């Protein structure tokens, strides 16, 4: 099959999911055409049968940057016309499903079917009725709508009650993301995200400060985003500059996962929690928030508290890290859970089966 993919390329779960799905499909012989501002970061260097049809984020006047969905639609229509695309997969309703709808309208009956994956922030807790009207139209245009967790499916049904959602969990390459052969001495807590307010990254520092009062440990933070200055200020104000390391945005997080003893994810909301899954695959227990899809991912391979419960998360982290036997048990549980529930091959087969069914029905 020839598949066109619309996605965000920047750091974040949806871009990682789109990129990894594209990589695995290309390994199985499919052509995957990304219509985006750039390839998702994990697709560098570019694998065979992966193509980028670049759309600039900065359009010249009179269009301007606000015309990005229109430019996406135009590029998508051209790719469909010239590359014999069998199916469109849009990650996020806005702007990607909107661009797909516009391209399909232009192409008419010959347009390939659309798969829409909702990732969470496109089903907001609070939005105008106009937003929901648009979202219902986009969902209705798609031949299939998928979500990564049952929690997100339930949230979407509250506002889109007539829609059908197929839950296909995000997957992980358990062969690559695996526990390392040796680990450095000293306790290491780890977090990776785009440092948006929803991730509650300042809570990370407050949790770590409480852990540090009882255990010698280091906190490693990967990623960047709007909340990073507040995080840096909190580190300084709590006198933790010697114990907190900012790792930037490395293209490969594997060495950081392998060096970690615990992964922290205190988010206000998580539709799935891909970073938590990658931690589990590397044998790293998770302490975080009991919200959205995280309970489905973490299960009993860590500890979850209510969002904002800094004290509870700190207590859980100390309990796990201070008990060598319990920590070892949770490390094994984490790895086993990732392999058993989220390994790539069976989930890729579900994606291929869905694609083939829609292409056959079109």
C-alpha positions in Angstrom: 0.0 0.0 0.0 0.9 3.6 -0.4 -0.1 5.6 2.7 -0.2 9.4 3.1 0.5 10.6 6.7 -0.3 14.0 8.1 1.3 14.6 11.6 3.2 17.0 13.8 6.9 16.4 13.5 8.0 18.0 16.8 8.8 16.3 20.1 5.6 14.8 21.5 3.8 11.5 21.6 1.8 11.9 18.4 4.8 12.7 16.3 6.7 9.7 17.8 3.7 7.4 17.2 3.3 8.6 13.6 7.0 8.2 12.9 7.3 4.8 14.4 4.2 3.5 12.6 5.6 4.9 9.4 9.0 3.2 10.0 7.4 -0.2 10.7 5.1 0.0 7.7 8.0 0.8 5.5 9.9 -2.2 6.9 6.9 -4.3 5.8 7.1 -3.1 2.2 4.6 -0.2 2.2 5.4 3.3 0.9 4.8 6.0 3.5 4.4 9.6 2.4 4.6 12.2 5.2 3.0 15.5 4.4 4.4 17.7 7.1 6.8 20.6 7.9 9.5 18.0 8.5 10.0 14.3 9.2 9.3 13.2 12.7 12.7 13.3 14.5 13.0 9.6 15.0 12.9 9.0 11.2 16.4 10.6 10.7 18.2 9.1 8.9 15.3 8.5 6.6 14.5 4.8 6.0 13.8 3.3 2.6 10.2 3.7 1.3 9.7 6.8 3.5 9.1 10.1 1.7 8.7 13.7 2.9 6.5 16.2 1.0 7.4 19.3 2.9 5.0 22.1 3.7 6.5 25.3 5.1 5.2 26.6 8.4 5.8 30.1 7.1 3.8 30.9 4.0 4.5 34.1 2.1 1.9 37.0 2.1 -1.0 37.2 1.5 -1.5 33.7 2.9 0.6 33.8 6.1 1.2 31.1 8.6 -2.5 30.7 9.3 -2.9 29.1 5.9 -0.9 26.0 6.9 -4.0 23.7 6.8 -4.7 24.9 3.3 -1.2 24.3 2.2 -1.3 20.9 3.7 -4.4 20.1 1.8 -2.9 21.3 -1.5 0.2 19.2 -1.0 -1.8 16.2 0.0 -4.0 16.5 -3.1 -0.9 16.7 -5.2 0.7 13.6 -3.6 -2.5 11.6 -4.0 -2.7 12.6 -7.6 0.9 11.7 -8.5 1.8 8.9 -6.1 -1.2 6.6 -6.2 -2.1 6.9 -2.5 -4.3 4.1 -1.2 -5.1 5.6 2.2 -4.7 8.8 4.3 -3.8 8.7 8.0 -4.3 11.9 9.9 -2.9 12.2 13.4 -4.9 14.9 15.2 -8.2 16.3 14.0 -6.8 19.8 13.7 -5.2 20.8 11.4 -4.6 17.4 9.8 -8.0 15.8 9.4 -9.3 19.3 8.3 -6.7 19.4 5.6 -7.5 15.8 4.6 -11.2 16.7 4.3 -10.4 19.7 2.0 -8.2 17.6 -0.2 -10.7 14.8 -0.4 -13.4 17.3 -1.4 -11.2 18.6 -4.2 -10.5 15.1 -5.5 -14.1 13.9 -5.4 -15.1 10.2 -5.6 -11.6 9.1 -6.4 -10.2 10.2 -3.0 -8.7 7.5 -0.8 -10.3 6.7 2.6 -9.3 8.6 5.7 -8.2 7.2 9.0 -8.2 9.7 11.9 -6.3 9.1 15.1 -7.3 11.3 18.0 -4.4 11.8 20.5 -6.1 13.6 23.4 -5.6 17.4 23.2 -7.8 17.4 20.1 -10.6 16.3 22.4 -10.3 19.1 25.0 -12.1 19.2 28.3 -13.4 22.6 27.6 -14.2 23.9 24.1 -16.8 26.0 22.3 -19.8 24.3 20.6 -18.3 25.5 17.3 -15.2 23.4 18.0 -17.4 20.3 18.7 -19.4 20.9 15.5 -16.2 21.0 13.5 -14.8 17.9 15.3 -18.0 16.0 14.6 -17.8 16.8 11.0 -14.2 15.7 10.8 -14.9 12.4 12.7 -17.9 11.8 10.4 -15.7 12.2 7.3 -13.2 9.6 8.5 -13.8 5.9 7.5 -12.2 4.9 10.8 -11.4 6.8 14.0 -8.8 5.3 16.4 -7.7 6.3 19.9 -4.8 4.9 21.9 -6.7 4.2 25.1 -10.1 3.2 26.4 -10.0 6.4 28.6 -9.7 8.6 25.6 -12.5 6.7 23.8 -14.8 7.3 26.7 -14.0 11.0 26.8 -14.6 11.4 23.1 -17.9 9.5 23.3 -19.2 12.0 25.8 -19.1 14.7 23.2 -19.3 12.6 20.0 -21.8 10.0 21.1 -22.7 8.9 17.6 -19.1 8.1 16.6 -17.4 4.7 16.7 -13.8 4.6 18.1 -11.4 1.7 17.7 -8.8 1.5 20.5 -5.4 0.6 19.2 -2.8 1.1 21.8 0.5 2.8 21.0 3.3 0.2 20.5 7.0 0.1 21.5 10.0 -1.6 19.9 10.8 -3.9 22.8 13.9 -5.2 21.1 15.5 -1.7 20.8 14.0 -0.2 23.9 15.2 -2.8 26.4 17.1 -2.8 29.7 20.8 -2.0 29.4 23.6 -4.4 30.2 25.0 -2.2 33.0 23.9 0.8 34.9 25.7 3.7 36.6 25.9 3.9 40.4 23.6 6.2 42.2 19.8 6.7 42.0 18.5 8.5 38.9 15.0 9.8 38.4 14.0 10.6 34.8 11.4 12.6 32.9 11.0 13.4 29.2 8.3 15.7 27.7 7.6 18.9 25.8 7.3 20.9 29.1 3.8 22.1 28.5 1.7 23.2 31.5 -0.4 20.0 31.2 2.7 18.0 32.1 3.0 19.9 35.4 6.8 19.9 35.1 7.2 22.2 38.2 5.7 19.3 40.2 8.7 17.2 39.1 11.1 19.5 41.1 8.9 19.5 44.1 8.6 15.7 44.1 12.3 15.4 43.6 13.0 17.8 46.5 11.1 15.6 48.9 12.9 12.4 47.5 16.3 14.1 47.9 15.6 14.8 51.5 15.6 11.1 52.2 17.7 9.6 49.4 20.8 10.6 47.5 19.6 10.9 43.9 19.8 12.8 40.6 17.0 14.1 38.5 17.5 14.1 34.7 15.0 16.1 32.5 14.9 15.7 28.7 12.9 18.0 26.4 12.1 21.6 26.2 9.0 23.9 26.1 7.2 26.8 27.5 7.4 25.7 31.2 11.2 25.2 31.3 12.0 28.7 32.7 9.7 28.0 35.6 11.2 24.6 36.2 14.7 26.2 36.2 13.6 28.8 38.6 12.1 26.2 40.9 15.4 24.2 40.8 17.3 27.3 41.9 14.9 28.3 44.6 15.0 24.9 46.2 18.8 24.7 46.0 18.8 21.7 43.7 21.1 23.0 40.9 23.8 20.3 41.7 21.3 17.5 41.6 19.1 18.3 38.5 20.5 17.8 35.0 18.8 19.3 31.9 19.6 16.9 29.0 18.1 19.0 26.2 16.3 17.3 23.4 18.5 14.3 22.3 17.3 12.4 19.3 17.8 9.1 21.1 16.4 8.8 24.6 17.5 5.1 25.0 20.7 5.8 27.0 18.7 8.0 29.4 16.0 5.5 29.9 18.6 2.8 30.6 20.3 4.9 33.1 17.1 5.6 35.1 15.8 3.9 38.2 12.4 5.6 38.1 10.4 7.6 35.6 8.2 10.5 36.8 5.1 11.6 34.9 2.9 13.9 37.1 0.8 15.2 34.2 -2.6 16.8 34.7 -3.8 14.7 31.8 -2.5 11.9 29.6 -4.5 10.3 26.8 -1.9 7.4 26.8 1.6 8.2 28.1 4.0 7.0 25.4 7.1 8.1 27.4 5.8 6.0 30.3 5.5 3.0 28.0 9.1 3.5 26.7 10.3 3.6 30.3 8.5 0.3 31.1 10.0 -1.3 28.1 13.5 -0.4 29.4 12.6 -2.0 32.8 12.0 1.4 34.5 9.0 1.6 37.0 6.7 4.7 36.7 5.5 7.1 39.4 2.9 9.5 38.1 -0.7 10.7 37.9 -3.8 8.5 37.9 -5.3 10.2 34.9 -6.5 9.3 31.4 -4.8 6.3 29.8 -1.9 6.1 32.2 -3.5 3.4 34.4 -3.9 1.3 31.3 -0.2 1.7 30.4 1.4 1.5 33.9 -0.8 -1.1 35.6 1.0 -2.4 38.6 4.5 -1.6 37.3 4.8 1.5 39.5 2.5 3.8 41.5 -0.1 6.4 40.5 -1.6 9.2 42.5 -4.1 11.9 41.9 -2.8 14.8 39.7 -1.2 17.4 41.9 -0.4 15.0 44.7 3.2 15.9 45.0 3.6 14.4 48.5 2.0 11.1 47.5 4.2 10.7 44.5 7.3 11.5 46.5 6.3 8.9 49.1 5.7 6.3 46.4 9.1 7.1 44.8 11.0 6.8 48.1 9.2 3.6 48.9 10.2 2.0 45.6 13.7 3.3 45.5 14.6 2.5 49.1 13.5 -1.1 48.9 16.0 -3.0 46.7 13.9 -6.1 46.4 10.7 -4.2 45.6 12.5 -2.1 43.0 13.9 -5.2 41.3 10.4 -6.7 41.3 8.9 -3.6 39.7 11.6 -3.4 37.1 10.8 -6.9 36.0 7.1 -6.2 36.0 7.6 -3.1 33.9 9.5 -5.0 31.3 7.1 -7.9 31.2 4.1 -5.6 30.9 5.6 -3.7 27.9 6.5 -7.0 26.1 3.1 -8.6 26.8 0.8 -5.8 26.0 2.5 -3.3 23.8 5.1 -5.0 21.6 5.0 -3.8 18.1 4.2 -6.9 15.9 0.6 -7.7 17.0 -0.4 -4.1 17.1 1.1 -3.5 13.6 -0.9 -6.4 12.3 -4.0 -4.6 13.6 -3.0 -1.4 11.8 -2.4 -3.3 8.5 -5.7 -5.2 8.8 -7.6 -1.9 9.3 -5.8 -0.3 6.4 -6.5 -3.3 4.1 -10.2 -3.4 5.0 -10.7 0.3 4.3 -8.8 0.1 1.0 -10.8 -2.9 -0.1 -14.1 -1.3 0.9 -13.3 2.0 -0.9 
